[in-house]
Amino acid sequence: MWPWLIGTGSSWIEGIEPHRDDHRAGERAWSTGAGPRAERRAVRGGSLGLVTTEGRTVARTERSAGGAGVVGVVGARGGAGATVTGAALAAELARRGTAVLVDTGVGPSLDTVLGLEGHPGLRWPDLTGARGSVDPVLLAGNLMRWGRCAVLPTDDQRPGPPPTEVLPDVLRALASAYGSVVLDLDRAALLAAAAGDGGPRGDGGDAGAGAVGSVLLAACRTVLVVVPRDVPSVAGARLLRDGLVGDGRRVGLVARGPAPGGLGADEVAAAVGLPVVASLPWARGLGAAVDRGVGPALPTAAARAVARLARRLT
């Protein structure tokens, strides 16, 4: 049993992690929408033809249950370490089952951070035509791999966030194909969603950042806010807090060291108004590992903390 802050409507409830059989309560958005008739068609995703079948996704979602579900990871501020934390969590969840790490921001892309720039596999711009019930098996079979973990990155050569019009269908397919889906959430998109910026841009371009943030948040069973133990990070987490809690979603903080002013995890929790569900020590050498192209490699103490977090999520 693990305490979470579970949001229902506009209220906050200090709750206990539900039994695993109940873990899909926050994923109702993904359990409907496919009609009973099977209509087979091809959807072009860049150079890839994704064959889709209406009505199959819901059944596959039920069969893929058993992992952590859809977990969003966001930093309380820039440089908080959310991407590294999300990558380490996804890798650990992949060791325990099936997992995919998903880029949702505007850059730099995950393949750069993980040392996968030259690896073959789909990136978000390749999926601009993937509307409808995207086939989970075909999608999963065309993703790049980081060890045991699948990865869907953006593309630094074709910059921009995931296309809003295909985002729900692709996320639904990923949730069907993998027991755990870890989203590297874009903080600006979540803040825009909380501010109600969900409509199209005034210049006739793509939908605003808030539309992306709303879709991503609706997909999440759990959201983890990575908070370095300093005052600016606490302030950033407080800005995010109200927009994250709701719809039965579990929300918790991942406190990261060091604490230059001696701020403790309990003090962070009290100041933000959310429980700390994991504490990660400062991990030296991460930047050097990324520069060598091996991706973030956590030292033993931090890796053990991530393993404990993965156990609690599943």
Backbone as numpy.savetxt, mean C-alpha at the origin, in Angstrom:
# Nx Ny Nz CAx CAy CAz Cx Cy Cz
-3.90 -11.04 20.06 -4.74 -9.85 20.06 -3.86 -8.61 20.06
-4.28 -7.62 19.29 -3.41 -6.46 19.09 -4.27 -5.21 19.03
-4.00 -4.21 19.85 -4.83 -3.01 19.82 -4.60 -2.19 18.57
-5.70 -1.73 17.99 -5.67 -0.85 16.83 -6.63 0.30 17.09
-6.49 1.34 16.32 -7.55 2.33 16.26 -8.39 1.99 15.05
-9.63 1.61 15.28 -10.53 1.20 14.21 -11.58 2.27 14.05
-11.70 2.81 12.85 -12.62 3.91 12.61 -13.96 3.43 12.12
-15.04 3.97 12.69 -16.39 3.70 12.22 -17.06 5.04 12.03
-17.28 5.39 10.76 -17.86 6.70 10.49 -16.91 7.79 10.92
-17.42 8.74 11.70 -16.57 9.84 12.14 -16.01 9.62 13.53
-16.31 8.47 14.14 -15.85 8.22 15.50 -14.62 7.33 15.50
-13.90 7.34 16.61 -12.73 6.48 16.78 -13.03 5.47 17.87
-12.60 4.25 17.64 -12.79 3.20 18.64 -11.44 2.55 18.89
-11.00 2.51 20.13 -9.78 1.76 20.47 -10.17 0.30 20.47
-9.78 -0.41 19.43 -10.28 -1.75 19.22 -9.23 -2.82 19.38
-9.65 -4.05 19.20 -8.78 -5.21 19.21 -8.81 -5.80 17.81
-7.65 -6.22 17.35 -7.57 -6.78 16.00 -8.60 -7.90 15.86
-9.45 -7.85 14.82 -10.46 -8.89 14.65 -9.84 -10.23 14.30
-10.63 -11.28 14.52 -10.20 -12.61 14.12 -9.95 -12.64 12.62
-9.02 -13.47 12.19 -8.61 -13.48 10.80 -9.80 -13.71 9.87
-10.77 -14.50 10.28 -11.90 -14.77 9.41 -12.71 -13.52 9.10
-12.56 -12.50 9.95 -13.32 -11.28 9.76 -12.52 -10.20 9.04
-11.32 -10.53 8.55 -10.41 -9.48 8.12 -10.85 -8.79 6.84
-11.82 -9.32 6.10 -12.21 -8.68 4.86 -13.31 -7.65 5.06
-13.64 -7.32 6.32 -14.71 -6.34 6.54 -14.40 -5.01 5.89
-13.13 -4.63 5.85 -12.76 -3.36 5.26 -12.56 -3.42 3.76
-12.81 -4.59 3.13 -12.57 -4.73 1.71 -13.86 -4.93 0.93
-14.98 -4.45 1.47 -16.25 -4.66 0.79 -16.27 -4.04 -0.59
-15.49 -2.96 -0.77 -15.46 -2.30 -2.08 -14.97 -3.24 -3.18
-14.24 -4.28 -2.79 -13.69 -5.18 -3.79 -14.52 -6.45 -3.95
-15.61 -6.60 -3.21 -16.35 -7.86 -3.27 -17.58 -7.77 -4.16
-17.82 -6.60 -4.78 -18.97 -6.45 -5.64 -18.55 -5.76 -6.92
-19.46 -5.71 -7.86 -19.23 -4.94 -9.07 -19.12 -5.78 -10.33
-18.80 -7.06 -10.21 -18.73 -7.91 -11.39 -20.08 -8.57 -11.61
-20.60 -8.47 -12.80 -21.90 -9.04 -13.09 -21.87 -10.54 -13.15
-23.03 -11.19 -13.10 -23.08 -12.65 -13.10 -22.74 -13.25 -14.45
-22.88 -12.48 -15.53 -22.60 -13.04 -16.85 -21.11 -12.96 -17.16
-20.57 -14.03 -17.68 -19.15 -14.06 -18.03 -18.98 -13.52 -19.45
-18.30 -12.39 -19.56 -18.04 -11.80 -20.87 -16.53 -11.73 -21.07
-16.03 -12.55 -21.96 -14.59 -12.64 -22.17 -14.16 -11.61 -23.21
-13.14 -10.82 -22.87 -12.66 -9.84 -23.82 -11.19 -9.55 -23.54
-10.53 -8.92 -24.47 -9.12 -8.56 -24.31 -9.02 -7.09 -23.96
-8.14 -6.80 -23.00 -7.87 -5.42 -22.61 -6.42 -5.15 -22.90
-6.16 -4.10 -23.66 -4.79 -3.77 -23.98 -4.15 -3.00 -22.85
-3.00 -3.46 -22.37 -2.24 -2.74 -21.36 -0.85 -2.48 -21.90
-0.67 -1.38 -22.61 0.60 -1.12 -23.26 0.83 -2.19 -24.32
1.93 -2.93 -24.21 2.23 -3.99 -25.16 1.64 -5.33 -24.73
0.94 -5.35 -23.61 0.43 -6.61 -23.08 -1.08 -6.70 -23.28
-1.58 -7.82 -23.79 -3.01 -8.04 -23.86 -3.46 -8.81 -22.64
-4.23 -8.16 -21.77 -4.72 -8.83 -20.56 -6.10 -9.38 -20.85
-6.25 -10.70 -20.88 -7.55 -11.30 -21.10 -8.31 -11.26 -19.79
-9.53 -10.76 -19.85 -10.30 -10.60 -18.64 -11.61 -11.36 -18.76
-12.15 -11.72 -17.63 -13.42 -12.43 -17.59 -14.30 -11.80 -16.54
-15.41 -11.23 -16.95 -16.34 -10.65 -15.99 -16.86 -11.74 -15.07
-16.91 -11.45 -13.78 -17.50 -12.38 -12.84 -16.53 -13.32 -12.18
-15.26 -13.36 -12.64 -14.30 -14.29 -12.04 -13.57 -13.69 -10.85
-13.45 -12.37 -10.82 -12.59 -11.74 -9.82 -13.10 -11.97 -8.41
-14.40 -11.90 -8.20 -14.95 -12.04 -6.86 -14.60 -13.40 -6.28
-14.79 -14.47 -7.06 -14.48 -15.81 -6.56 -13.00 -15.94 -6.22
-12.14 -15.36 -7.03 -10.70 -15.47 -6.77 -10.32 -14.68 -5.53
-11.01 -13.59 -5.27 -10.73 -12.83 -4.06 -10.94 -13.69 -2.83
-12.00 -14.47 -2.81 -12.27 -15.34 -1.67 -11.17 -16.40 -1.52
-10.68 -16.93 -2.62 -9.69 -18.00 -2.54 -8.31 -17.48 -2.14
-8.05 -16.19 -2.39 -6.72 -15.68 -2.09 -6.59 -15.16 -0.67
-7.66 -15.28 0.12 -7.63 -14.78 1.49 -6.61 -15.56 2.31
-6.15 -14.95 3.42 -5.24 -15.64 4.31 -3.98 -14.87 4.60
-3.68 -13.84 3.83 -2.53 -13.01 4.10 -2.93 -11.79 4.91
-2.23 -10.70 4.68 -2.51 -9.46 5.41 -3.59 -8.63 4.74
-4.05 -9.03 3.56 -4.99 -8.20 2.82 -4.25 -7.01 2.21
-4.96 -5.92 2.01 -4.36 -4.72 1.42 -3.88 -3.82 2.55
-2.58 -3.57 2.58 -1.94 -2.76 3.63 -1.32 -1.53 2.98
-1.74 -0.36 3.41 -1.14 0.87 2.93 -0.07 1.36 3.90
1.05 1.84 3.36 2.13 2.38 4.18 2.41 3.80 3.70
2.38 4.77 4.62 2.59 6.16 4.26 3.49 6.82 5.29
4.30 7.75 4.85 5.17 8.47 5.76 4.49 9.68 6.36
4.79 9.97 7.62 4.24 11.16 8.26 4.78 12.43 7.62
5.94 12.32 7.01 6.56 13.44 6.29 7.50 12.86 5.24
8.01 13.72 4.38 8.99 13.26 3.42 10.24 12.75 4.10
10.79 11.65 3.61 11.99 11.08 4.21 11.75 10.29 5.47
10.50 9.95 5.75 10.19 9.19 6.97 10.62 7.74 6.88
10.83 7.23 5.69 11.22 5.83 5.53 10.07 4.92 5.20
8.97 5.47 4.68 7.80 4.64 4.38 8.08 3.65 3.25
8.81 4.07 2.22 9.08 3.17 1.10 9.94 1.99 1.55
10.97 2.26 2.33 11.82 1.19 2.84 11.04 0.27 3.76
10.21 0.85 4.64 9.41 0.04 5.55 8.43 -0.82 4.79
7.75 -0.24 3.80 6.81 -1.01 3.00 7.48 -2.13 2.23
8.66 -1.85 1.68 9.39 -2.88 0.93 9.81 -4.02 1.85
10.33 -3.69 3.02 10.74 -4.73 3.96 9.54 -5.55 4.43
8.41 -4.89 4.66 7.21 -5.60 5.08 6.71 -6.52 3.97
6.69 -6.03 2.73 6.24 -6.86 1.61 7.13 -8.07 1.43
8.44 -7.89 1.57 9.37 -9.02 1.44 9.12 -10.06 2.52
8.86 -9.61 3.74 8.58 -10.55 4.83 7.25 -11.26 4.61
6.23 -10.55 4.16 4.94 -11.18 3.88 5.07 -12.17 2.73
5.95 -11.89 1.76 6.16 -12.83 0.66 6.82 -14.11 1.14
7.63 -14.03 2.19 8.23 -15.24 2.75 7.18 -16.10 3.46
6.09 -15.47 3.87 5.04 -16.18 4.60 3.89 -16.62 3.70
3.83 -16.11 2.50 2.73 -16.42 1.60 2.99 -15.81 0.23
1.99 -15.13 -0.30 2.16 -14.42 -1.58 1.97 -12.94 -1.33
2.80 -12.11 -1.94 2.73 -10.67 -1.69 3.19 -9.90 -2.91
2.63 -8.70 -3.06 3.03 -7.78 -4.11 3.20 -6.40 -3.49
4.23 -5.69 -3.92 4.51 -4.33 -3.49 4.13 -3.39 -4.63
3.30 -2.39 -4.33 2.71 -1.56 -5.38 3.09 -0.10 -5.18
3.63 0.50 -6.21 3.95 1.92 -6.24 2.67 2.72 -6.50
2.47 3.81 -5.79 1.29 4.64 -6.05 1.62 6.12 -6.16
2.89 6.47 -6.09 3.27 7.87 -6.10 3.75 8.34 -7.46
4.45 9.46 -7.46 4.89 10.07 -8.71 6.40 9.93 -8.92
7.09 9.30 -8.01 8.52 9.05 -8.21 9.35 9.50 -7.03
10.59 9.00 -6.95 11.20 8.00 -7.85 10.52 6.65 -7.72
10.57 5.87 -8.78 9.81 4.63 -8.81 10.46 3.56 -7.94
9.64 2.58 -7.56 10.12 1.50 -6.70 11.22 0.68 -7.35
11.18 0.52 -8.67 12.22 -0.30 -9.29 13.59 0.34 -9.12
13.64 1.67 -9.04 14.90 2.35 -8.78 15.39 2.07 -7.37
14.48 2.13 -6.40 14.84 1.90 -5.00 15.28 0.45 -4.79
14.65 -0.48 -5.48 14.91 -1.91 -5.28 16.02 -2.44 -6.18
16.56 -1.62 -7.06 17.60 -2.08 -7.97 17.07 -2.92 -9.11
15.84 -2.63 -9.56 15.20 -3.43 -10.61 15.01 -2.65 -11.91
15.75 -1.57 -12.11 15.49 -0.69 -13.25 15.50 -1.42 -14.58
16.40 -2.36 -14.76 16.51 -3.05 -16.04 15.70 -4.32 -16.13
14.93 -4.64 -15.11 14.20 -5.90 -15.11 12.92 -5.81 -15.94
12.58 -6.89 -16.64 11.33 -6.89 -17.40 10.13 -7.00 -16.47
9.03 -6.44 -16.91 7.81 -6.52 -16.13 6.96 -5.28 -16.34
5.69 -5.41 -16.01 4.76 -4.30 -16.17 5.06 -3.16 -15.22
4.82 -1.97 -15.70 4.80 -0.77 -14.88 3.45 -0.09 -15.10
3.09 0.82 -14.19 1.75 1.41 -14.26 1.40 1.98 -15.63
2.29 2.70 -16.33 1.89 3.22 -17.64 1.51 2.15 -18.66
1.98 0.91 -18.45 1.62 -0.18 -19.35 0.18 -0.64 -19.17
-0.47 -0.17 -18.12 -1.81 -0.64 -17.78 -2.88 0.41 -18.04
-2.56 1.42 -18.84 -3.52 2.50 -19.06 -4.80 2.03 -19.74
-4.76 0.91 -20.45 -5.95 0.41 -21.10 -6.62 -0.73 -20.36
-6.18 -1.02 -19.15 -6.65 -2.22 -18.43 -7.94 -1.95 -17.67
-9.00 -1.60 -18.37 -10.29 -1.39 -17.73 -11.10 -2.67 -17.74
-11.98 -2.83 -16.76 -12.78 -4.04 -16.65 -12.21 -4.97 -15.61
-12.68 -6.20 -15.59 -12.17 -7.18 -14.64 -10.86 -7.76 -15.17
-9.77 -7.19 -14.72 -8.45 -7.62 -15.18 -8.15 -9.01 -14.63
-7.68 -9.90 -15.49 -7.42 -11.27 -15.06 -6.26 -11.30 -14.07
-6.50 -11.77 -12.83 -5.44 -11.75 -11.81 -4.23 -12.59 -12.16
-4.46 -13.76 -12.77 -3.35 -14.67 -13.06 -2.44 -14.09 -14.14
-3.04 -13.53 -15.19 -2.23 -12.94 -16.25 -1.48 -11.71 -15.77
-2.14 -10.91 -14.93 -1.46 -9.73 -14.39 -0.27 -10.14 -13.54
-0.51 -11.08 -12.62 0.57 -11.52 -11.72 1.73 -12.14 -12.49
1.43 -12.84 -13.57 2.46 -13.49 -14.34 3.35 -12.55 -15.13
2.97 -11.29 -15.20 3.75 -10.31 -15.97 4.37 -9.22 -15.11
4.38 -9.41 -13.79 5.01 -8.45 -12.90 6.47 -8.82 -12.67
7.30 -7.82 -12.41 8.70 -8.09 -12.06 8.78 -8.64 -10.64
9.90 -9.24 -10.31 10.08 -9.87 -9.00 11.27 -9.27 -8.28
11.09 -9.10 -6.99 12.18 -8.72 -6.07 12.28 -9.85 -5.06
13.13 -10.83 -5.36 13.14 -12.05 -4.56 11.81 -12.76 -4.73
11.15 -13.07 -3.63 9.85 -13.74 -3.69 8.70 -12.78 -3.90
8.96 -11.49 -3.78 7.90 -10.48 -3.80 7.70 -9.94 -5.21
6.46 -9.89 -5.67 6.13 -9.24 -6.93 6.12 -7.72 -6.73
6.38 -6.98 -7.80 6.45 -5.52 -7.72 5.74 -4.91 -8.92
4.89 -3.92 -8.65 4.28 -3.10 -9.70 4.70 -1.65 -9.47
5.73 -1.18 -10.19 6.22 0.18 -9.97 5.60 1.17 -10.95
5.82 2.45 -10.67 5.60 3.47 -11.68 6.82 3.45 -12.61
6.98 4.48 -13.42 8.07 4.49 -14.39 8.68 5.88 -14.44
9.94 5.99 -14.06 10.60 7.29 -14.07 10.75 7.86 -15.48
10.71 7.00 -16.50 10.79 7.47 -17.88 9.44 7.97 -18.38
8.39 7.54 -17.74 7.02 7.99 -18.06 6.37 8.41 -16.75
6.80 9.54 -16.19 6.42 9.89 -14.82 4.94 10.21 -14.67
4.48 10.02 -13.45 3.09 10.33 -13.12 2.52 9.27 -12.20
1.41 9.58 -11.54 0.77 8.60 -10.65 0.06 7.52 -11.45
-0.37 6.44 -10.81 -1.17 5.43 -11.51 -2.41 6.06 -12.12
-2.81 5.63 -13.31 -4.00 6.20 -13.95 -5.26 5.91 -13.15
-5.97 6.97 -12.78 -7.12 6.83 -11.89 -8.19 5.92 -12.47
-8.38 5.97 -13.79 -9.49 5.24 -14.40 -9.29 3.73 -14.36
-8.06 3.24 -14.21 -7.83 1.80 -14.16 -7.43 1.32 -12.77
-7.19 2.25 -11.86 -6.67 1.91 -10.54 -7.55 0.91 -9.79
-8.89 1.11 -9.70 -9.71 0.14 -8.95 -9.64 -1.27 -9.53
-9.67 -1.39 -10.86 -9.69 -2.71 -11.47 -8.36 -3.44 -11.28
-7.26 -2.72 -11.38 -5.96 -3.35 -11.18 -5.77 -3.75 -9.72
-6.16 -2.88 -8.79 -6.04 -3.22 -7.37 -6.91 -4.42 -7.03
-8.09 -4.49 -7.61 -8.95 -5.64 -7.35 -8.29 -6.93 -7.84
-7.68 -6.88 -9.01 -7.00 -8.06 -9.54 -5.82 -8.46 -8.67
-5.06 -7.48 -8.19 -3.92 -7.79 -7.32 -4.39 -8.42 -6.01
-5.48 -7.89 -5.44 -6.01 -8.46 -4.20 -6.52 -9.87 -4.41
-6.91 -10.19 -5.64 -7.35 -11.55 -5.95 -6.17 -12.51 -6.12
-5.07 -11.98 -6.64 -3.93 -12.84 -6.96 -2.99 -13.06 -5.79
-2.97 -12.13 -4.82 -1.98 -12.18 -3.74 -2.67 -12.10 -2.38
-2.15 -12.86 -1.42 -2.68 -12.80 -0.07 -2.40 -11.47 0.60
-1.29 -10.83 0.24 -0.90 -9.54 0.82 -0.56 -8.57 -0.29
-1.16 -7.39 -0.24 -0.87 -6.31 -1.19 -0.40 -5.12 -0.38
0.85 -4.72 -0.55 1.41 -3.59 0.20 1.49 -2.39 -0.73
0.76 -1.33 -0.39 0.72 -0.11 -1.19 1.67 0.92 -0.60
2.60 1.39 -1.40 3.46 2.51 -1.00 2.66 3.78 -1.28
1.94 4.26 -0.28 0.96 5.33 -0.47 1.63 6.69 -0.63
1.00 7.52 -1.46 1.46 8.88 -1.68 0.79 9.80 -0.67
1.58 10.42 0.17 1.04 11.26 1.25 0.22 12.42 0.69
0.70 13.06 -0.36 -0.01 14.20 -0.93 -1.39 13.79 -1.44
-1.50 12.59 -2.02 -2.79 12.13 -2.52 -3.77 11.89 -1.38
-3.29 11.36 -0.25 -4.17 11.14 0.89 -4.64 12.46 1.49
-3.75 13.43 1.59 -4.14 14.74 2.11 -5.14 15.41 1.18
-4.94 15.26 -0.14 -5.88 15.84 -1.09 -7.25 15.18 -0.99
-7.26 13.85 -0.77 -8.53 13.15 -0.60 -9.26 13.64 0.63
-8.53 13.84 1.72 -9.14 14.33 2.96 -9.70 15.73 2.78
-9.06 16.52 1.91 -9.51 17.89 1.66 -10.64 17.95 0.64
-11.01 16.80 0.07 -12.10 16.77 -0.89 -11.70 17.07 -2.31
-10.41 17.02 -2.62 -9.93 17.28 -3.97 -9.99 16.00 -4.77
-11.21 15.58 -5.12 -11.37 14.32 -5.83 -11.90 14.47 -7.23
-12.10 15.69 -7.69 -12.67 15.90 -9.01 -11.62 16.10 -10.07
-12.07 16.30 -11.32 -11.12 16.52 -12.41 -10.45 17.86 -12.29
-9.27 17.95 -12.87 -8.54 19.21 -12.86 -9.25 20.23 -13.73
-9.07 21.48 -13.38 -9.71 22.54 -14.13 -9.20 22.69 -15.54
-8.00 22.18 -15.84 -7.44 22.33 -17.18 -7.83 21.19 -18.11
-8.75 20.34 -17.63 -9.22 19.24 -18.46 -8.33 18.03 -18.43
-7.31 18.01 -17.56 -6.41 16.88 -17.46 -6.99 15.77 -16.62
-6.11 14.94 -16.11 -6.55 13.80 -15.32 -7.20 14.26 -14.03
-7.87 13.32 -13.35 -8.51 13.63 -12.08 -7.46 14.07 -11.08
-7.90 14.86 -10.10 -7.00 15.38 -9.10 -6.39 14.29 -8.24
-5.36 14.69 -7.48 -4.66 13.74 -6.62 -5.61 13.12 -5.61
-6.63 13.88 -5.20 -7.57 13.35 -4.22 -8.34 12.15 -4.71
-8.59 12.08 -6.03 -9.29 10.92 -6.58 -8.44 9.67 -6.44
-7.15 9.80 -6.70 -6.23 8.67 -6.51 -6.19 8.27 -5.05
-6.06 9.26 -4.16 -6.01 8.97 -2.73 -7.25 8.28 -2.22
-8.41 8.70 -2.70 -9.67 8.09 -2.25 -9.77 6.63 -2.66
-9.37 6.33 -3.89 -9.41 4.94 -4.37 -8.44 4.07 -3.57
-7.25 4.58 -3.34 -6.25 3.81 -2.60 -6.70 3.55 -1.17
-7.23 4.57 -0.52 -7.65 4.41 0.86 -8.82 3.45 0.98
-9.75 3.51 0.03 -10.89 2.60 0.06 -10.46 1.15 -0.07
-9.32 0.91 -0.71 -8.84 -0.46 -0.89 -8.21 -1.05 0.35
-7.78 -0.20 1.28 -6.93 -0.66 2.38 -7.73 -1.26 3.53
-7.31 -2.43 3.95 -7.79 -3.01 5.20 -7.06 -2.37 6.38
-5.79 -2.07 6.18 -4.91 -1.54 7.22 -4.08 -0.41 6.64
-3.86 0.64 7.43 -2.93 1.71 7.05 -1.91 1.88 8.16
-0.64 1.86 7.79 0.46 2.09 8.72 1.10 3.43 8.40
1.22 4.29 9.41 1.86 5.59 9.25 3.25 5.50 9.87
4.28 5.67 9.06 5.66 5.61 9.53 6.04 6.98 10.08
6.38 7.01 11.39 6.61 8.28 12.08 7.99 8.27 12.73
8.96 8.99 12.19 10.19 9.20 12.94 9.88 9.90 14.26
10.67 9.61 15.27 10.35 10.11 16.62 10.90 11.53 16.80
10.27 12.47 16.07 10.61 13.88 16.21 9.34 14.71 16.05
9.40 15.95 16.45 8.21 16.81 16.49 7.62 17.06 15.10
8.42 17.37 14.06 7.82 17.57 12.74 7.05 16.35 12.23
7.57 15.16 12.53 6.88 13.94 12.08 5.57 13.74 12.81
5.55 14.04 14.10 4.31 13.95 14.86 3.27 14.90 14.27
3.69 16.11 13.93 2.76 17.07 13.33 2.24 16.55 11.99
3.11 15.93 11.19 2.68 15.38 9.92 1.70 14.24 10.09
1.92 13.38 11.08 0.99 12.28 11.33 -0.37 12.78 11.78
-0.38 13.84 12.55 -1.66 14.41 12.99 -2.45 14.96 11.80
-1.76 15.52 10.82 -2.44 16.01 9.62 -3.11 14.87 8.85
-2.49 13.71 8.84 -3.03 12.56 8.12 -4.16 11.86 8.86
-4.13 11.92 10.18 -4.94 11.04 11.03 -6.43 11.02 10.68
-7.07 12.16 10.65 -8.53 12.17 10.49 -8.96 11.60 9.15
-8.15 11.79 8.11 -8.51 11.27 6.80 -8.34 9.77 6.66
-7.59 9.15 7.58 -7.31 7.72 7.48 -8.34 6.87 8.21
-8.87 7.38 9.30 -9.73 6.57 10.16 -11.15 6.56 9.60
-11.70 5.38 9.42 -13.07 5.25 8.95 -13.29 3.94 8.24
-14.56 3.59 8.04 -14.95 2.41 7.26 -14.38 1.11 7.82
-14.17 1.03 9.13 -13.66 -0.20 9.73 -12.19 -0.45 9.47
-11.50 0.53 8.92 -10.08 0.38 8.60 -9.23 0.41 9.86
-8.22 -0.44 9.95 -7.28 -0.43 11.07 -6.16 0.55 10.76
-5.85 1.39 11.72 -4.81 2.40 11.52 -3.85 2.35 12.70
-2.57 2.30 12.43 -1.57 2.28 13.48 -0.30 2.99 13.05
0.54 3.31 14.01 1.79 4.00 13.76 2.96 3.02 13.82
3.93 3.24 12.96 5.22 2.56 13.04 6.23 3.62 13.43
6.68 3.58 14.68 7.62 4.58 15.19 9.04 4.19 14.79
9.79 5.15 14.25 11.15 4.88 13.81 12.14 5.73 14.59
13.27 5.10 14.93 14.35 5.83 15.56 15.23 6.47 14.50
16.20 7.27 14.92 16.47 7.64 16.32 15.53 8.74 16.79
15.63 9.06 18.07 14.83 10.12 18.66 15.77 11.23 19.11
16.02 12.22 18.27 17.03 13.24 18.61 16.71 14.01 19.88
15.41 14.15 20.18 15.02 14.85 21.40 14.55 13.94 22.50
14.75 12.62 22.32 14.35 11.66 23.34 12.87 11.33 23.35
12.16 11.61 22.25 10.72 11.35 22.19 10.48 9.84 22.14
9.69 9.33 23.07 9.42 7.91 23.14 8.22 7.51 22.32
8.09 6.21 22.06 6.97 5.71 21.26 5.63 6.02 21.92
5.55 5.89 23.23 4.30 6.19 23.94 3.93 7.66 23.79
4.93 8.53 23.81 4.66 9.96 23.64 4.19 10.26 22.22
4.76 9.57 21.25 4.32 9.73 19.87 2.86 9.32 19.73
2.50 8.16 20.31 1.13 7.68 20.24 0.16 8.67 20.88
0.52 9.18 22.04 -0.35 10.12 22.74 -0.52 11.41 21.96
0.56 11.90 21.36 0.50 13.16 20.63 -0.30 13.05 19.34
-0.18 11.91 18.66 -0.87 11.73 17.38 -2.31 11.29 17.60
-2.55 10.51 18.64 -3.89 9.98 18.87 -4.12 8.67 18.15
-3.04 7.96 17.83 -3.11 6.64 17.22 -2.15 5.71 17.94
-2.45 4.42 18.01 -1.55 3.50 18.71 -0.29 3.19 17.90
0.82 3.02 18.58 2.04 2.53 17.94 1.97 1.01 17.91
1.99 0.45 16.71 1.87 -1.00 16.56 3.20 -1.67 16.24
4.22 -0.87 15.99 5.57 -1.42 15.77 6.58 -0.30 15.98
7.75 -0.66 16.48 8.85 0.28 16.64 10.06 -0.27 15.90
10.63 0.54 15.03 11.80 0.13 14.25 13.01 0.93 14.69
14.10 0.26 14.99 15.33 0.98 15.33 15.93 1.62 14.09
16.82 2.56 14.30 17.51 3.19 13.19 18.34 2.15 12.44
18.22 2.13 11.13 18.94 1.16 10.31 20.01 1.88 9.50
21.25 1.65 9.86 22.35 2.29 9.13 22.62 1.56 7.81
23.15 2.28 6.87 23.60 1.66 5.63 22.54 1.44 4.58
21.29 1.88 4.82 20.24 1.65 3.84 20.54 2.39 2.53
20.96 3.64 2.64 21.26 4.40 1.43 22.35 3.78 0.60
23.38 3.26 1.27 24.48 2.63 0.55 24.01 1.36 -0.16
23.11 0.60 0.49 22.59 -0.62 -0.14 21.78 -0.29 -1.38
20.97 0.76 -1.30 20.18 1.18 -2.47 21.11 1.63 -3.59
22.15 2.38 -3.26 23.09 2.84 -4.28 23.82 1.68 -4.95
24.02 0.59 -4.22 24.68 -0.59 -4.81 23.73 -1.42 -5.67
22.44 -1.06 -5.66 21.47 -1.77 -6.48 20.93 -3.03 -5.87
21.07 -3.21 -4.56 20.57 -4.43 -3.92 19.26 -4.18 -3.18
18.80 -2.94 -3.16 17.58 -2.62 -2.44 17.84 -2.46 -0.96
16.84 -2.02 -0.21 17.03 -1.81 1.23 17.27 -3.13 1.95
18.37 -3.22 2.66 18.72 -4.41 3.44 18.76 -4.01 4.91
17.84 -4.55 5.70 17.73 -4.16 7.10 18.69 -4.95 7.97
19.28 -4.31 8.97 20.07 -5.05 9.96 19.17 -5.94 10.80
19.77 -6.80 11.59 19.03 -7.85 12.29 17.91 -7.32 13.17
18.18 -6.30 13.98 17.16 -5.81 14.91 15.96 -5.26 14.16
16.19 -4.49 13.10 15.09 -3.93 12.33 14.33 -5.03 11.59
15.05 -6.02 11.06 14.40 -7.13 10.36 13.49 -7.92 11.30
13.93 -8.11 12.53 13.09 -8.82 13.50 11.84 -8.02 13.82
11.96 -6.70 13.91 10.79 -5.87 14.18 9.79 -5.96 13.03
10.28 -5.97 11.80 9.39 -6.11 10.65 8.73 -7.49 10.64
9.47 -8.52 11.01 8.89 -9.87 11.07 7.77 -9.94 12.10
7.95 -9.28 13.24 6.87 -9.25 14.25 5.65 -8.52 13.70
5.88 -7.43 12.99 4.78 -6.69 12.40 4.02 -7.54 11.39
4.74 -8.28 10.56 4.10 -9.15 9.57 3.25 -10.22 10.24
3.75 -10.80 11.33 2.97 -11.81 12.06 1.68 -11.21 12.58
1.75 -10.01 13.10 0.56 -9.37 13.66 -0.47 -9.02 12.58
0.02 -8.67 11.42 -0.90 -8.32 10.34 -1.64 -9.52 9.79
-1.05 -10.69 9.90 -1.68 -11.88 9.34 -2.33 -12.73 10.40
